[in-house]
Amino acid sequence: MDVKQVFDSLASQEQPPTTVDVDLAVAAGRDMRRRRRGAVTGITVAVAAAAVLTAWAVRPWPGQPGGLAVAVPAAPSLTAAPSLTATPRPTDKGLAELRKKFPPRGRIASVPPLVMWLSDAPRKNGLVLCESGPHGGSCSGFPPLAAGEFARPQGKLRSADVWLGVAKGDVHGVTAVTKDGKQLPGDLTRGVGAGLGLWAVECPPGADVRRLVVTGARGEILQRIPLR
């Protein structure tokens, strides 16, 4: 057997080579790479979302003292929040007690910074002036105003620099005047009851008030009331 025959015999015994579709192989490779990138992207997004939620859940709540962090539930609670019951403040309770003890005659007036009203006194023709404010309340009786008397101060609050009193219907303004001539206009509510109005003048702390000036509808001076 010559050499050519030997090679032909060996070639006939070999398996035919496997045919490879190049296009199919390239497509498969691309699909595998897309799957890997999708898996990595999904993991990255999940980690980023978890970080955002964590940061949001522990961020400082607005208005908390010292920037304290408040944990916020990830999902809203289905349990209804308990209803809040308003607790009367001491000033409200004091106001109710004063009104019960001294029923208003006429209407209750808001004369900043006070709430004021008139009540009947046990003495004939006498009246009681009641006031209630941030520092508590009180009531004091007074006799009727004289013929030439347009307004009368009932005094000054102990807890604040506030002068208060009553005035006839002709009065449209009450102003406090300090030692150096500074004028401090007061608040006046006319026609509260019994033909009288109520007024209050709130002064700066330490103001040296020397007199009150009572004026009419046209700004004319009806009365000057010395305080010292």
C-alpha positions in Angstrom: 0.0 0.0 0.0 1.5 3.2 -1.0 1.4 6.4 0.9 -1.5 7.9 -0.9 -3.7 4.9 -0.1 -2.7 5.1 3.6 -3.8 8.8 3.8 -7.1 8.1 2.0 -7.9 5.3 4.4 -7.3 7.6 7.4 -9.4 10.4 6.0 -12.3 8.0 5.5 -12.2 7.0 9.2 -12.4 10.6 10.6 -15.7 12.2 11.7 -16.9 15.1 9.5 -16.4 18.4 11.1 -19.3 20.1 13.0 -20.9 22.9 11.1 -21.1 26.2 13.1 -23.7 28.9 12.3 -21.7 32.1 12.9 -24.7 34.4 13.0 -26.5 32.2 15.6 -23.4 32.2 17.8 -23.0 35.9 17.7 -26.7 36.4 18.6 -26.4 34.0 21.5 -23.4 35.9 22.8 -25.2 39.2 22.6 -28.2 37.8 24.4 -26.0 36.4 27.2 -24.3 39.8 27.6 -27.6 41.6 27.8 -28.8 39.2 30.5 -25.7 39.8 32.6 -26.0 43.6 32.2 -29.7 43.4 33.2 -28.9 41.4 36.3 -26.2 43.9 37.4 -28.4 46.9 36.7 -31.3 45.3 38.7 -29.0 44.8 41.7 -27.7 48.4 41.4 -31.2 49.9 41.3 -32.4 47.8 44.2 -29.4 48.8 46.3 -29.9 52.5 45.4 -33.6 52.3 46.2 -32.9 50.8 49.5 -30.3 53.5 50.3 -32.8 56.2 49.4 -35.6 54.7 51.5 -33.2 54.3 54.4 -32.0 57.9 54.2 -35.7 59.1 54.0 -36.7 57.0 56.9 -34.2 58.4 59.3 -33.9 62.0 58.1 -34.5 64.8 60.7 -38.2 65.6 61.1 -38.9 69.4 60.5 -39.3 71.2 63.8 -37.7 68.6 66.0 -35.5 70.2 68.7 -31.8 69.6 68.2 -32.4 68.0 64.8 -33.5 64.7 66.3 -34.2 61.9 63.8 -37.6 60.4 63.8 -38.3 57.0 62.2 -41.1 57.1 59.7 -43.0 53.8 59.0 -42.4 52.4 55.6 -46.1 51.9 55.1 -49.0 53.9 56.6 -50.5 52.3 59.7 -54.1 51.1 59.4 -54.7 51.8 63.1 -56.7 55.0 63.6 -55.0 57.6 65.6 -56.7 58.3 69.0 -58.8 61.5 69.1 -57.3 64.4 71.0 -59.3 66.0 73.8 -58.8 69.7 74.4 -57.8 70.4 78.0 -59.1 73.8 79.2 -56.3 76.2 79.9 -56.2 77.9 83.4 -57.1 81.2 81.8 -60.2 79.6 80.2 -61.2 78.0 83.5 -60.7 81.2 85.3 -62.8 83.1 82.8 -65.6 80.6 83.1 -65.6 80.9 86.9 -65.6 84.7 86.8 -68.5 84.7 84.3 -70.4 82.3 86.6 -69.8 84.4 89.7 -70.3 87.8 87.9 -72.8 87.3 85.0 -72.2 89.8 82.2 -74.5 92.7 81.9 -74.6 93.4 78.2 -71.9 91.9 76.0 -68.4 90.7 76.6 -65.8 92.9 74.9 -62.4 92.1 73.6 -60.2 94.9 74.6 -56.6 93.8 73.8 -54.9 92.3 75.7 -58.0 91.6 77.9 -61.5 90.3 77.8 -63.8 92.6 79.8 -67.4 92.9 80.8 -69.7 94.6 83.3 -71.8 92.9 85.9 -74.3 94.1 88.5 -73.0 94.8 92.0 -74.9 93.9 95.2 -75.0 97.6 96.1 -77.8 99.6 94.5 -76.8 101.3 91.2 -73.3 99.8 91.5 -71.5 97.9 88.8 -68.6 95.5 88.7 -65.9 95.6 86.1 -64.4 92.2 85.3 -61.3 91.5 83.2 -59.5 88.3 82.2 -56.2 88.0 80.3 -53.0 86.0 80.0 -52.1 86.6 83.6 -55.4 85.7 85.2 -58.5 87.8 85.9 -60.3 89.9 88.6 -63.4 91.9 89.3 -63.9 95.2 91.1 -66.9 97.3 91.9 -67.3 101.0 91.3 -70.0 103.7 91.8 -71.7 105.4 88.9 -69.7 108.1 87.0 -70.5 111.7 88.0 -72.2 114.2 85.7 -68.9 115.8 84.5 -67.0 112.6 84.5 -66.5 111.0 81.1 -64.1 108.1 82.0 -62.6 106.6 85.0 -59.6 104.3 85.4 -60.2 101.2 87.6 -56.5 100.8 88.1 -53.5 99.1 86.7 -52.9 95.4 86.4 -50.3 94.0 88.9 -48.8 91.5 86.4 -48.6 93.8 83.4 -48.4 97.5 82.4 -52.0 97.8 81.5 -54.4 100.6 82.6 -58.1 99.8 82.3 -61.4 101.4 83.1 -64.9 102.5 82.0 -66.1 105.4 79.8 -69.4 107.0 78.8 -70.9 106.8 75.4 -69.5 110.2 74.4 -65.9 108.9 74.6 -64.2 107.7 71.4 -60.6 107.4 72.6 -58.4 107.1 75.7 -54.7 107.8 75.4 -51.9 107.4 78.0 -49.3 110.1 78.1 -45.8 109.5 79.5 -43.5 111.9 81.4 -41.6 112.7 78.2 -44.8 113.4 76.3 -45.1 110.1 74.4 -48.7 109.2 73.6 -49.9 105.6 73.9 -53.3 105.1 72.3 -55.6 102.6 74.1 -58.3 100.2 72.8 -61.9 101.2 73.5 -65.1 99.2 73.0 -68.2 101.4 73.2 -71.7 100.4 74.2 -70.8 97.3 76.2 -73.6 97.7 78.7 -75.3 100.0 81.1 -74.5 102.9 78.8 -70.8 102.4 79.2 -67.8 101.4 77.2 -64.6 99.6 78.3 -61.0 100.6 77.6 -57.5 99.4 78.2 -54.1 100.9 77.5 -51.1 98.6 77.2 -47.8 100.4 77.9 -44.2 99.3 77.3 -42.6 97.8 80.4 -41.3 100.6 82.7 -43.2 103.4 80.9 -43.6 106.4 83.2 -47.3 107.2 82.5 -48.4 110.4 84.1 -52.0 111.0 82.8 -54.8 109.8 80.6 -56.4 112.0 77.9 -60.1 111.2 77.1 -61.3 112.4 73.6 -64.6 112.6 71.8 -65.8 111.9 68.3 -63.9 114.8 66.7 -60.8 114.3 68.7 -61.7 117.1 71.2 -60.4 116.6 74.7 -63.2 115.8 77.1 -61.2 115.0 80.2 -57.6 114.8 81.5 -57.1 112.3 84.3 -53.8 112.6 86.3 -52.4 109.3 87.5 -49.7 110.7 89.8 
